[in-house]
Amino acid sequence: MQVAYKLESRETVDREFSPLLDIKDQYPKYVVTMDDFWKENVGGVQHVHISDFLLMEF
């Protein structure tokens, strides 16, 4: 899991998603942010808003 305030630039997106993309297992991976408008997943890493993440059932 990575946590960032906002994904405002391409460099921030790369910085937050790259470490999780390098892990080669089948466990779910998340990037949790305060971004409302951008909710795309990248290479199997799920991007979720903090409120959605806190309400998720694991």
mmCIF file as Biopython writes it, N, C-alpha, C and O atoms, coordinates in Angstrom:
data_model
#
loop_
_atom_site.group_PDB
_atom_site.id
_atom_site.type_symbol
_atom_site.label_atom_id
_atom_site.label_alt_id
_atom_site.label_comp_id
_atom_site.label_asym_id
_atom_site.label_entity_id
_atom_site.label_seq_id
_atom_site.pdbx_PDB_ins_code
_atom_site.Cartn_x
_atom_site.Cartn_y
_atom_site.Cartn_z
_atom_site.occupancy
_atom_site.B_iso_or_equiv
_atom_site.auth_seq_id
_atom_site.auth_asym_id
_atom_site.pdbx_PDB_model_num
ATOM 1   N N  . MET A ? 1  ? 0.842   -1.160  0.000   1.0 0.0 1  A 1 
ATOM 2   C CA . MET A ? 1  ? 0.000   0.000   0.000   1.0 0.0 1  A 1 
ATOM 3   C C  . MET A ? 1  ? 0.893   1.230   0.000   1.0 0.0 1  A 1 
ATOM 4   O O  . MET A ? 1  ? 1.861   1.324   0.754   1.0 0.0 1  A 1 
ATOM 5   N N  . GLN A ? 2  ? 0.544   2.157   -0.856  1.0 0.0 2  A 1 
ATOM 6   C CA . GLN A ? 2  ? 1.195   3.462   -0.901  1.0 0.0 2  A 1 
ATOM 7   C C  . GLN A ? 2  ? 0.124   4.506   -0.601  1.0 0.0 2  A 1 
ATOM 8   O O  . GLN A ? 2  ? -1.038  4.342   -0.974  1.0 0.0 2  A 1 
ATOM 9   N N  . VAL A ? 3  ? 0.522   5.573   0.070   1.0 0.0 3  A 1 
ATOM 10  C CA . VAL A ? 3  ? -0.401  6.656   0.394   1.0 0.0 3  A 1 
ATOM 11  C C  . VAL A ? 3  ? 0.209   7.965   -0.079  1.0 0.0 3  A 1 
ATOM 12  O O  . VAL A ? 3  ? 1.379   8.247   0.180   1.0 0.0 3  A 1 
ATOM 13  N N  . ALA A ? 4  ? -0.591  8.758   -0.774  1.0 0.0 4  A 1 
ATOM 14  C CA . ALA A ? 4  ? -0.146  10.073  -1.249  1.0 0.0 4  A 1 
ATOM 15  C C  . ALA A ? 4  ? -1.318  11.039  -1.132  1.0 0.0 4  A 1 
ATOM 16  O O  . ALA A ? 4  ? -2.477  10.628  -1.181  1.0 0.0 4  A 1 
ATOM 17  N N  . TYR A ? 5  ? -1.015  12.318  -0.977  1.0 0.0 5  A 1 
ATOM 18  C CA . TYR A ? 5  ? -2.077  13.314  -0.887  1.0 0.0 5  A 1 
ATOM 19  C C  . TYR A ? 5  ? -2.809  13.440  -2.222  1.0 0.0 5  A 1 
ATOM 20  O O  . TYR A ? 5  ? -4.020  13.231  -2.290  1.0 0.0 5  A 1 
ATOM 21  N N  . LYS A ? 6  ? -2.088  13.773  -3.266  1.0 0.0 6  A 1 
ATOM 22  C CA . LYS A ? 6  ? -2.670  13.912  -4.606  1.0 0.0 6  A 1 
ATOM 23  C C  . LYS A ? 6  ? -1.674  13.423  -5.651  1.0 0.0 6  A 1 
ATOM 24  O O  . LYS A ? 6  ? -0.463  13.469  -5.436  1.0 0.0 6  A 1 
ATOM 25  N N  . LEU A ? 7  ? -2.183  12.962  -6.765  1.0 0.0 7  A 1 
ATOM 26  C CA . LEU A ? 7  ? -1.354  12.542  -7.893  1.0 0.0 7  A 1 
ATOM 27  C C  . LEU A ? 7  ? -1.408  13.648  -8.935  1.0 0.0 7  A 1 
ATOM 28  O O  . LEU A ? 7  ? -2.098  13.532  -9.948  1.0 0.0 7  A 1 
ATOM 29  N N  . GLU A ? 8  ? -0.676  14.715  -8.675  1.0 0.0 8  A 1 
ATOM 30  C CA . GLU A ? 8  ? -0.783  15.919  -9.508  1.0 0.0 8  A 1 
ATOM 31  C C  . GLU A ? 8  ? 0.140   15.945  -10.718 1.0 0.0 8  A 1 
ATOM 32  O O  . GLU A ? 8  ? -0.064  16.743  -11.634 1.0 0.0 8  A 1 
ATOM 33  N N  . SER A ? 9  ? 1.144   15.091  -10.735 1.0 0.0 9  A 1 
ATOM 34  C CA . SER A ? 9  ? 2.060   15.092  -11.875 1.0 0.0 9  A 1 
ATOM 35  C C  . SER A ? 9  ? 2.413   13.654  -12.248 1.0 0.0 9  A 1 
ATOM 36  O O  . SER A ? 9  ? 2.192   12.718  -11.479 1.0 0.0 9  A 1 
ATOM 37  N N  . ARG A ? 10 ? 2.959   13.512  -13.430 1.0 0.0 10 A 1 
ATOM 38  C CA . ARG A ? 10 ? 3.373   12.181  -13.898 1.0 0.0 10 A 1 
ATOM 39  C C  . ARG A ? 10 ? 4.466   11.601  -12.998 1.0 0.0 10 A 1 
ATOM 40  O O  . ARG A ? 10 ? 4.510   10.392  -12.771 1.0 0.0 10 A 1 
ATOM 41  N N  . GLU A ? 11 ? 5.342   12.459  -12.491 1.0 0.0 11 A 1 
ATOM 42  C CA . GLU A ? 11 ? 6.417   12.012  -11.596 1.0 0.0 11 A 1 
ATOM 43  C C  . GLU A ? 11 ? 5.840   11.437  -10.306 1.0 0.0 11 A 1 
ATOM 44  O O  . GLU A ? 11 ? 6.345   10.439  -9.791  1.0 0.0 11 A 1 
ATOM 45  N N  . THR A ? 12 ? 4.783   12.060  -9.780  1.0 0.0 12 A 1 
ATOM 46  C CA . THR A ? 12 ? 4.150   11.560  -8.559  1.0 0.0 12 A 1 
ATOM 47  C C  . THR A ? 12 ? 3.481   10.214  -8.813  1.0 0.0 12 A 1 
ATOM 48  O O  . THR A ? 12 ? 3.579   9.307   -7.986  1.0 0.0 12 A 1 
ATOM 49  N N  . VAL A ? 13 ? 2.814   10.081  -9.931  1.0 0.0 13 A 1 
ATOM 50  C CA . VAL A ? 13 ? 2.182   8.808   -10.281 1.0 0.0 13 A 1 
ATOM 51  C C  . VAL A ? 13 ? 3.237   7.712   -10.378 1.0 0.0 13 A 1 
ATOM 52  O O  . VAL A ? 13 ? 3.060   6.626   -9.825  1.0 0.0 13 A 1 
ATOM 53  N N  . ASP A ? 14 ? 4.324   7.992   -11.073 1.0 0.0 14 A 1 
ATOM 54  C CA . ASP A ? 14 ? 5.410   7.010   -11.199 1.0 0.0 14 A 1 
ATOM 55  C C  . ASP A ? 14 ? 5.995   6.657   -9.841  1.0 0.0 14 A 1 
ATOM 56  O O  . ASP A ? 14 ? 6.248   5.486   -9.560  1.0 0.0 14 A 1 
ATOM 57  N N  . ARG A ? 15 ? 6.211   7.651   -9.004  1.0 0.0 15 A 1 
ATOM 58  C CA . ARG A ? 15 ? 6.813   7.418   -7.687  1.0 0.0 15 A 1 
ATOM 59  C C  . ARG A ? 15 ? 5.915   6.544   -6.809  1.0 0.0 15 A 1 
ATOM 60  O O  . ARG A ? 15 ? 6.418   5.697   -6.070  1.0 0.0 15 A 1 
ATOM 61  N N  . GLU A ? 16 ? 4.608   6.734   -6.877  1.0 0.0 16 A 1 
ATOM 62  C CA . GLU A ? 16 ? 3.699   5.987   -6.013  1.0 0.0 16 A 1 
ATOM 63  C C  . GLU A ? 16 ? 3.389   4.590   -6.538  1.0 0.0 16 A 1 
ATOM 64  O O  . GLU A ? 16 ? 3.255   3.655   -5.748  1.0 0.0 16 A 1 
ATOM 65  N N  . PHE A ? 17 ? 3.272   4.429   -7.851  1.0 0.0 17 A 1 
ATOM 66  C CA . PHE A ? 17 ? 2.895   3.134   -8.409  1.0 0.0 17 A 1 
ATOM 67  C C  . PHE A ? 17 ? 4.087   2.209   -8.663  1.0 0.0 17 A 1 
ATOM 68  O O  . PHE A ? 17 ? 3.949   0.991   -8.555  1.0 0.0 17 A 1 
ATOM 69  N N  . SER A ? 18 ? 5.250   2.762   -8.998  1.0 0.0 18 A 1 
ATOM 70  C CA . SER A ? 18 ? 6.409   1.936   -9.379  1.0 0.0 18 A 1 
ATOM 71  C C  . SER A ? 18 ? 6.818   0.897   -8.339  1.0 0.0 18 A 1 
ATOM 72  O O  . SER A ? 18 ? 7.039   -0.257  -8.708  1.0 0.0 18 A 1 
ATOM 73  N N  . PRO A ? 19 ? 6.929   1.250   -7.057  1.0 0.0 19 A 1 
ATOM 74  C CA . PRO A ? 19 ? 7.340   0.222   -6.085  1.0 0.0 19 A 1 
ATOM 75  C C  . PRO A ? 19 ? 6.360   -0.948  -6.015  1.0 0.0 19 A 1 
ATOM 76  O O  . PRO A ? 19 ? 6.772   -2.094  -5.840  1.0 0.0 19 A 1 
ATOM 77  N N  . LEU A ? 20 ? 5.081   -0.664  -6.151  1.0 0.0 20 A 1 
ATOM 78  C CA . LEU A ? 20 ? 4.089   -1.738  -6.090  1.0 0.0 20 A 1 
ATOM 79  C C  . LEU A ? 20 ? 4.092   -2.580  -7.360  1.0 0.0 20 A 1 
ATOM 80  O O  . LEU A ? 20 ? 3.839   -3.783  -7.307  1.0 0.0 20 A 1 
ATOM 81  N N  . LEU A ? 21 ? 4.375   -1.960  -8.495  1.0 0.0 21 A 1 
ATOM 82  C CA . LEU A ? 21 ? 4.441   -2.706  -9.748  1.0 0.0 21 A 1 
ATOM 83  C C  . LEU A ? 21 ? 5.635   -3.650  -9.781  1.0 0.0 21 A 1 
ATOM 84  O O  . LEU A ? 21 ? 5.618   -4.649  -10.501 1.0 0.0 21 A 1 
ATOM 85  N N  . ASP A ? 22 ? 6.666   -3.341  -9.010  1.0 0.0 22 A 1 
ATOM 86  C CA . ASP A ? 22 ? 7.855   -4.193  -8.960  1.0 0.0 22 A 1 
ATOM 87  C C  . ASP A ? 22 ? 7.652   -5.454  -8.125  1.0 0.0 22 A 1 
ATOM 88  O O  . ASP A ? 22 ? 8.440   -6.394  -8.236  1.0 0.0 22 A 1 
ATOM 89  N N  . ILE A ? 23 ? 6.622   -5.495  -7.301  1.0 0.0 23 A 1 
ATOM 90  C CA . ILE A ? 23 ? 6.350   -6.664  -6.463  1.0 0.0 23 A 1 
ATOM 91  C C  . ILE A ? 23 ? 5.581   -7.682  -7.292  1.0 0.0 23 A 1 
ATOM 92  O O  . ILE A ? 23 ? 4.492   -7.396  -7.790  1.0 0.0 23 A 1 
ATOM 93  N N  . LYS A ? 24 ? 6.148   -8.858  -7.435  1.0 0.0 24 A 1 
ATOM 94  C CA . LYS A ? 24 ? 5.561   -9.888  -8.303  1.0 0.0 24 A 1 
ATOM 95  C C  . LYS A ? 24 ? 4.880   -10.976 -7.467  1.0 0.0 24 A 1 
ATOM 96  O O  . LYS A ? 24 ? 5.338   -12.118 -7.438  1.0 0.0 24 A 1 
ATOM 97  N N  . ASP A ? 25 ? 3.791   -10.618 -6.793  1.0 0.0 25 A 1 
ATOM 98  C CA . ASP A ? 25 ? 2.984   -11.613 -6.103  1.0 0.0 25 A 1 
ATOM 99  C C  . ASP A ? 25 ? 1.512   -11.352 -6.432  1.0 0.0 25 A 1 
ATOM 100 O O  . ASP A ? 25 ? 1.199   -10.459 -7.219  1.0 0.0 25 A 1 
ATOM 101 N N  . GLN A ? 26 ? 0.632   -12.113 -5.843  1.0 0.0 26 A 1 
ATOM 102 C CA . GLN A ? 26 ? -0.781  -12.006 -6.184  1.0 0.0 26 A 1 
ATOM 103 C C  . GLN A ? 26 ? -1.605  -11.271 -5.127  1.0 0.0 26 A 1 
ATOM 104 O O  . GLN A ? 26 ? -2.835  -11.291 -5.184  1.0 0.0 26 A 1 
ATOM 105 N N  . TYR A ? 27 ? -0.951  -10.629 -4.170  1.0 0.0 27 A 1 
ATOM 106 C CA . TYR A ? 27 ? -1.676  -9.884  -3.152  1.0 0.0 27 A 1 
ATOM 107 C C  . TYR A ? 27 ? -2.187  -8.567  -3.731  1.0 0.0 27 A 1 
ATOM 108 O O  . TYR A ? 27 ? -1.535  -7.980  -4.595  1.0 0.0 27 A 1 
ATOM 109 N N  . PRO A ? 28 ? -3.343  -8.098  -3.265  1.0 0.0 28 A 1 
ATOM 110 C CA . PRO A ? 28 ? -3.853  -6.817  -3.757  1.0 0.0 28 A 1 
ATOM 111 C C  . PRO A ? 28 ? -2.944  -5.668  -3.349  1.0 0.0 28 A 1 
ATOM 112 O O  . PRO A ? 28 ? -2.376  -5.663  -2.257  1.0 0.0 28 A 1 
ATOM 113 N N  . LYS A ? 29 ? -2.819  -4.711  -4.227  1.0 0.0 29 A 1 
ATOM 114 C CA . LYS A ? 29 ? -1.966  -3.543  -3.984  1.0 0.0 29 A 1 
ATOM 115 C C  . LYS A ? 29 ? -2.805  -2.288  -4.220  1.0 0.0 29 A 1 
ATOM 116 O O  . LYS A ? 29 ? -3.612  -2.228  -5.148  1.0 0.0 29 A 1 
ATOM 117 N N  . TYR A ? 30 ? -2.595  -1.290  -3.361  1.0 0.0 30 A 1 
ATOM 118 C CA . TYR A ? 30 ? -3.407  -0.082  -3.413  1.0 0.0 30 A 1 
ATOM 119 C C  . TYR A ? 30 ? -2.542  1.160   -3.349  1.0 0.0 30 A 1 
ATOM 120 O O  . TYR A ? 30 ? -1.524  1.193   -2.659  1.0 0.0 30 A 1 
ATOM 121 N N  . VAL A ? 31 ? -2.968  2.193   -4.086  1.0 0.0 31 A 1 
ATOM 122 C CA . VAL A ? 31 ? -2.466  3.546   -3.897  1.0 0.0 31 A 1 
ATOM 123 C C  . VAL A ? 31 ? -3.675  4.339   -3.418  1.0 0.0 31 A 1 
ATOM 124 O O  . VAL A ? 31 ? -4.675  4.457   -4.126  1.0 0.0 31 A 1 
ATOM 125 N N  . VAL A ? 32 ? -3.571  4.882   -2.206  1.0 0.0 32 A 1 
ATOM 126 C CA . VAL A ? 32 ? -4.670  5.591   -1.565  1.0 0.0 32 A 1 
ATOM 127 C C  . VAL A ? 32 ? -4.369  7.081   -1.605  1.0 0.0 32 A 1 
ATOM 128 O O  . VAL A ? 32 ? -3.308  7.517   -1.158  1.0 0.0 32 A 1 
ATOM 129 N N  . THR A ? 33 ? -5.310  7.870   -2.144  1.0 0.0 33 A 1 
ATOM 130 C CA . THR A ? 33 ? -5.103  9.317   -2.271  1.0 0.0 33 A 1 
ATOM 131 C C  . THR A ? 33 ? -6.400  10.067  -1.957  1.0 0.0 33 A 1 
ATOM 132 O O  . THR A ? 33 ? -7.428  9.468   -1.641  1.0 0.0 33 A 1 
ATOM 133 N N  . MET A ? 34 ? -6.317  11.387  -2.054  1.0 0.0 34 A 1 
ATOM 134 C CA . MET A ? 34 ? -7.475  12.255  -1.900  1.0 0.0 34 A 1 
ATOM 135 C C  . MET A ? 34 ? -8.032  12.688  -3.260  1.0 0.0 34 A 1 
ATOM 136 O O  . MET A ? 34 ? -8.899  13.560  -3.314  1.0 0.0 34 A 1 
ATOM 137 N N  . ASP A ? 35 ? -7.555  12.099  -4.352  1.0 0.0 35 A 1 
ATOM 138 C CA . ASP A ? 35 ? -8.016  12.453  -5.695  1.0 0.0 35 A 1 
ATOM 139 C C  . ASP A ? 35 ? -9.419  11.919  -5.940  1.0 0.0 35 A 1 
ATOM 140 O O  . ASP A ? 35 ? -9.661  10.718  -5.820  1.0 0.0 35 A 1 
ATOM 141 N N  . ASP A ? 36 ? -10.341 12.808  -6.282  1.0 0.0 36 A 1 
ATOM 142 C CA . ASP A ? 36 ? -11.708 12.406  -6.597  1.0 0.0 36 A 1 
ATOM 143 C C  . ASP A ? 36 ? -11.892 12.084  -8.068  1.0 0.0 36 A 1 
ATOM 144 O O  . ASP A ? 36 ? -12.698 11.224  -8.422  1.0 0.0 36 A 1 
ATOM 145 N N  . PHE A ? 37 ? -11.151 12.767  -8.926  1.0 0.0 37 A 1 
ATOM 146 C CA . PHE A ? 37 ? -11.422 12.709  -10.358 1.0 0.0 37 A 1 
ATOM 147 C C  . PHE A ? 37 ? -10.699 11.575  -11.071 1.0 0.0 37 A 1 
ATOM 148 O O  . PHE A ? 37 ? -11.175 11.118  -12.109 1.0 0.0 37 A 1 
ATOM 149 N N  . TRP A ? 38 ? -9.582  11.109  -10.562 1.0 0.0 38 A 1 
ATOM 150 C CA . TRP A ? 38 ? -8.775  10.105  -11.265 1.0 0.0 38 A 1 
ATOM 151 C C  . TRP A ? 38 ? -8.796  8.807   -10.475 1.0 0.0 38 A 1 
ATOM 152 O O  . TRP A ? 38 ? -8.220  8.736   -9.390  1.0 0.0 38 A 1 
ATOM 153 N N  . LYS A ? 39 ? -9.451  7.780   -11.003 1.0 0.0 39 A 1 
ATOM 154 C CA . LYS A ? 39 ? -9.581  6.521   -10.275 1.0 0.0 39 A 1 
ATOM 155 C C  . LYS A ? 39 ? -9.150  5.332   -11.116 1.0 0.0 39 A 1 
ATOM 156 O O  . LYS A ? 39 ? -9.693  4.237   -10.969 1.0 0.0 39 A 1 
ATOM 157 N N  . GLU A ? 40 ? -8.182  5.539   -11.993 1.0 0.0 40 A 1 
ATOM 158 C CA . GLU A ? 40 ? -7.715  4.448   -12.844 1.0 0.0 40 A 1 
ATOM 159 C C  . GLU A ? 40 ? -6.788  3.518   -12.067 1.0 0.0 40 A 1 
ATOM 160 O O  . GLU A ? 40 ? -6.069  3.940   -11.161 1.0 0.0 40 A 1 
ATOM 161 N N  . ASN A ? 41 ? -6.823  2.247   -12.444 1.0 0.0 41 A 1 
ATOM 162 C CA . ASN A ? 41 ? -5.867  1.285   -11.926 1.0 0.0 41 A 1 
ATOM 163 C C  . ASN A ? 41 ? -4.694  1.228   -12.897 1.0 0.0 41 A 1 
ATOM 164 O O  . ASN A ? 41 ? -4.867  1.420   -14.101 1.0 0.0 41 A 1 
ATOM 165 N N  . VAL A ? 42 ? -3.508  0.965   -12.374 1.0 0.0 42 A 1 
ATOM 166 C CA . VAL A ? 42 ? -2.305  0.913   -13.194 1.0 0.0 42 A 1 
ATOM 167 C C  . VAL A ? 42 ? -1.649  -0.454  -13.003 1.0 0.0 42 A 1 
ATOM 168 O O  . VAL A ? 42 ? -1.157  -0.768  -11.919 1.0 0.0 42 A 1 
ATOM 169 N N  . GLY A ? 43 ? -1.645  -1.242  -14.039 1.0 0.0 43 A 1 
ATOM 170 C CA . GLY A ? 43 ? -0.969  -2.530  -14.001 1.0 0.0 43 A 1 
ATOM 171 C C  . GLY A ? 43 ? -1.420  -3.442  -12.878 1.0 0.0 43 A 1 
ATOM 172 O O  . GLY A ? 43 ? -0.619  -4.211  -12.347 1.0 0.0 43 A 1 
ATOM 173 N N  . GLY A ? 44 ? -2.687  -3.371  -12.510 1.0 0.0 44 A 1 
ATOM 174 C CA . GLY A ? 44 ? -3.205  -4.216  -11.440 1.0 0.0 44 A 1 
ATOM 175 C C  . GLY A ? 44 ? -3.146  -3.575  -10.058 1.0 0.0 44 A 1 
ATOM 176 O O  . GLY A ? 44 ? -3.674  -4.135  -9.097  1.0 0.0 44 A 1 
ATOM 177 N N  . VAL A ? 45 ? -2.517  -2.423  -9.946  1.0 0.0 45 A 1 
ATOM 178 C CA . VAL A ? 45 ? -2.483  -1.693  -8.680  1.0 0.0 45 A 1 
ATOM 179 C C  . VAL A ? 45 ? -3.714  -0.792  -8.650  1.0 0.0 45 A 1 
ATOM 180 O O  . VAL A ? 45 ? -3.922  0.026   -9.546  1.0 0.0 45 A 1 
ATOM 181 N N  . GLN A ? 46 ? -4.524  -0.955  -7.611  1.0 0.0 46 A 1 
ATOM 182 C CA . GLN A ? 46 ? -5.777  -0.217  -7.529  1.0 0.0 46 A 1 
ATOM 183 C C  . GLN A ? 46 ? -5.557  1.165   -6.930  1.0 0.0 46 A 1 
ATOM 184 O O  . GLN A ? 46 ? -4.883  1.312   -5.910  1.0 0.0 46 A 1 
ATOM 185 N N  . HIS A ? 47 ? -6.130  2.173   -7.572  1.0 0.0 47 A 1 
ATOM 186 C CA . HIS A ? 47 ? -6.089  3.544   -7.060  1.0 0.0 47 A 1 
ATOM 187 C C  . HIS A ? 47 ? -7.448  3.834   -6.443  1.0 0.0 47 A 1 
ATOM 188 O O  . HIS A ? 47 ? -8.463  3.783   -7.138  1.0 0.0 47 A 1 
ATOM 189 N N  . VAL A ? 48 ? -7.486  4.140   -5.141  1.0 0.0 48 A 1 
ATOM 190 C CA . VAL A ? 48 ? -8.752  4.385   -4.462  1.0 0.0 48 A 1 
ATOM 191 C C  . VAL A ? 48 ? -8.679  5.658   -3.634  1.0 0.0 48 A 1 
ATOM 192 O O  . VAL A ? 48 ? -7.618  6.038   -3.138  1.0 0.0 48 A 1 
ATOM 193 N N  . HIS A ? 49 ? -9.822  6.306   -3.497  1.0 0.0 49 A 1 
ATOM 194 C CA . HIS A ? 49 ? -9.949  7.484   -2.639  1.0 0.0 49 A 1 
ATOM 195 C C  . HIS A ? 49 ? -9.918  7.011   -1.177  1.0 0.0 49 A 1 
ATOM 196 O O  . HIS A ? 49 ? -10.380 5.913   -0.868  1.0 0.0 49 A 1 
ATOM 197 N N  . ILE A ? 50 ? -9.382  7.828   -0.300  1.0 0.0 50 A 1 
ATOM 198 C CA . ILE A ? 50 ? -9.224  7.445   1.099   1.0 0.0 50 A 1 
ATOM 199 C C  . ILE A ? 50 ? -10.551 7.039   1.738   1.0 0.0 50 A 1 
ATOM 200 O O  . ILE A ? 50 ? -10.589 6.071   2.497   1.0 0.0 50 A 1 
ATOM 201 N N  . SER A ? 51 ? -11.629 7.750   1.451   1.0 0.0 51 A 1 
ATOM 202 C CA . SER A ? 51 ? -12.919 7.402   2.067   1.0 0.0 51 A 1 
ATOM 203 C C  . SER A ? 51 ? -13.406 6.036   1.579   1.0 0.0 51 A 1 
ATOM 204 O O  . SER A ? 51 ? -13.956 5.263   2.363   1.0 0.0 51 A 1 
ATOM 205 N N  . ASP A ? 52 ? -13.213 5.735   0.306   1.0 0.0 52 A 1 
ATOM 206 C CA . ASP A ? 52 ? -13.584 4.425   -0.222  1.0 0.0 52 A 1 
ATOM 207 C C  . ASP A ? 52 ? -12.734 3.327   0.407   1.0 0.0 52 A 1 
ATOM 208 O O  . ASP A ? 52 ? -13.238 2.252   0.730   1.0 0.0 52 A 1 
ATOM 209 N N  . PHE A ? 53 ? -11.452 3.601   0.577   1.0 0.0 53 A 1 
ATOM 210 C CA . PHE A ? 53 ? -10.551 2.619   1.168   1.0 0.0 53 A 1 
ATOM 211 C C  . PHE A ? 53 ? -10.954 2.311   2.612   1.0 0.0 53 A 1 
ATOM 212 O O  . PHE A ? 53 ? -10.958 1.151   3.026   1.0 0.0 53 A 1 
ATOM 213 N N  . LEU A ? 54 ? -11.289 3.341   3.366   1.0 0.0 54 A 1 
ATOM 214 C CA . LEU A ? 54 ? -11.649 3.145   4.776   1.0 0.0 54 A 1 
ATOM 215 C C  . LEU A ? 54 ? -12.963 2.376   4.932   1.0 0.0 54 A 1 
ATOM 216 O O  . LEU A ? 54 ? -13.194 1.752   5.968   1.0 0.0 54 A 1 
ATOM 217 N N  . LEU A ? 55 ? -13.811 2.415   3.928   1.0 0.0 55 A 1 
ATOM 218 C CA . LEU A ? 55 ? -15.082 1.697   3.995   1.0 0.0 55 A 1 
ATOM 219 C C  . LEU A ? 55 ? -15.030 0.296   3.385   1.0 0.0 55 A 1 
ATOM 220 O O  . LEU A ? 55 ? -16.018 -0.437  3.422   1.0 0.0 55 A 1 
ATOM 221 N N  . MET A ? 56 ? -13.874 -0.074  2.823   1.0 0.0 56 A 1 
ATOM 222 C CA . MET A ? 56 ? -13.724 -1.387  2.197   1.0 0.0 56 A 1 
ATOM 223 C C  . MET A ? 56 ? -13.742 -2.492  3.263   1.0 0.0 56 A 1 
ATOM 224 O O  . MET A ? 56 ? -13.270 -2.311  4.386   1.0 0.0 56 A 1 
ATOM 225 N N  . GLU A ? 57 ? -14.301 -3.633  2.870   1.0 0.0 57 A 1 
ATOM 226 C CA . GLU A ? 57 ? -14.247 -4.810  3.735   1.0 0.0 57 A 1 
ATOM 227 C C  . GLU A ? 57 ? -13.196 -5.747  3.189   1.0 0.0 57 A 1 
ATOM 228 O O  . GLU A ? 57 ? -13.205 -6.086  2.006   1.0 0.0 57 A 1 
ATOM 229 N N  . PHE A ? 58 ? -12.297 -6.162  4.049   1.0 0.0 58 A 1 
ATOM 230 C CA . PHE A ? 58 ? -11.207 -7.053  3.637   1.0 0.0 58 A 1 
ATOM 231 C C  . PHE A ? 58 ? -11.461 -8.451  4.108   1.0 0.0 58 A 1 
ATOM 232 O O  . PHE A ? 58 ? -10.652 -9.344  3.857   1.0 0.0 58 A 1 
#
